[in-house]
């Protein structure tokens, strides 16, 4: 597997099954130039290019070409946690890029406000040099202590307006998503404040019932953080936040398709319940692409055993060791169609954070991010455009 830049010159990739925007195009080709998609077609109709690559020759018969994957919720990889600074972010991103995630939001776990503000500012700075970083996701500290998961309960707090403003201002417009428990005092007002600042508000780590979840979505929340996890489930007399999100066509449901956070039958249920509104995330912590053992996830000590991460003090699942190529494979194995699963890694997460005009499809004018996979959906090659357009 290799990673290539499409920054200069022209490139044609041909003889691929192009899976994009909910469709499959056989014997397709895509032409990139100057970091953008400039043309598409089928057969041998492309114009001459500086480089012409046979997808089947690289990845074998049945080679699949998709847009670059977009992860809107991940915490690290390759032994590095995104909370630990620039070098750690770059180390983790290199691991996930190799598995097809060409662009990602850096998720930050609950920490003291001063520390979170510094981390959000650091991510804003890093975006000026590292185009694959899309911004930050604050997964805390405005979470329900009863559903704290792998977040340190003593650091959780209700969303006071001044605290919300401080974190958003620290990110200088680059905070893409804030997870919040809407039932906390001031929760609905905080959702309105987050959305007014241009970030997405996400319902998660919450005790909210269906009515409270509906109120949060009416207030502007547009994402459900890792559906089913750290929230009430579905009961026949208490449908909870998952069904409320599935019923609201404005809401995108994050799903961790690792067969640990969600059983394969539930993965299929999420796709069936919210067609076109599933974002496959990794929620990966430092152990992704690394060995079993002991790790830190923010202020929480974690042990990874057989690839499953659990908090040492509570036994709660503590993020995943997932990469997005494996999420694709497991979603398809669970019964999602290939176009649906690819959309959940590309177009839908880009839309969740307002980047759908530049990322997530191979339409003309979009950023030249692409992933070539073999017929078994293993990554063979990755192309990363040099920058985001617009």
Steps between C-alpha positions, in 0.01 A plus 500: 500500500634843414385860543539748216442870463294628208640849545652559159461374146217283372408144588249256357392189690307262277346151487342539844161439653432855615285497813386854570188697595295185552578348159737250340647578157683210338809546283526858618777755497571821687738777400672717762695819435640761737343339804146475364276258315473641147322228299337156521385242254496135398700287261801666335363847437748695715739758362877452529643558848842525663433167671250227410438216747311177447298440818461131424873472443564642846220346706398203286170410332202674655709795620285764674567875491327721756533855629739543791353398834407771751507420874314755713566319829835348592747541786829353376691207359843337465555537874433876497207690652376815327484679836882481527600767249614553145736204467240264644231629264729455201598150610139392541393663177774319304362169620143584405601654165659170409160339560317742269406786735625791295341768723403495865365701787720479811285390793601621846389320815380671816772701675521815715372804309845659476641185346211459255531862392872453435434183300229665288738789427778255412276322250409836346870577461570156353237546231715774348769243409325161498216504247376156601384640837143629477471650849419379848219312669442570868368176648450653841498642757122563467401135549268308730693344792270196484624431146859620532649197323876555481480864611618598847176570696658759731574721197146504361289813537181666387543724194522852639480749215838658583674161498345405167603834352854466630554164332343609173707818494818304573440302181470821293223359284653152465293314761287279275298304754416516871343199671256600773244340729198723432327422829773674701409845639539744213539216249250618241628858516854366455392312189363823355824677592716231336296502179499881487880488511508281188576165666285189506340406830487127568279318750703244692618365835148571613205377705260678263172331421337533159321824590820667619685379191226648279535829689875493437451443129242779487760724669741421217694187595571307181716201601448204733837407651583127458140378485392259775820549701495716816125563475170320568424225252175418324216370718152436366354753745805730511639549149789718616730730303593251226150473357449874547810560289403241240159668460649846441634544148723786615704273728804289413567193712860408577564125510805301612495192277757293688265216611582599860319831549221375272395145417487440123119478514492844662739640240251390234214645707666842507543501121139386449360755746688804370582451131753753376551633854758263648857617562739212565751626753795328664489655850853358489732548793879470506501121473358502145767343283704420810535219752284393790606652832450801726420846363372836620188655353507848643483461877379138479725192507404242239597139436473352152455125482434314175450838334223611740570811711344527846543752781694347788277640775154427356544248222316730259595477134758774449506589133599248235799365313311536171615642168251613237591234244408235755180692578416479129560126493292437811212719387479305174529169686213616723278548195544861395541538126842609377371839376326563835810408698730715286261795527516460880878543485508788254206719401300473823776584750610788277143631509482458877771763548406725209779395261287328237580764237867400495520144635321168487437436130694469176294762321680751281643784707534299821828451686713225349478249785450139396542147630567193285394168653517142382190286454513401870505872596860511622678829428749482214581868446394841633514839331481819705439837337733773623234728644132561534348703223296809580 
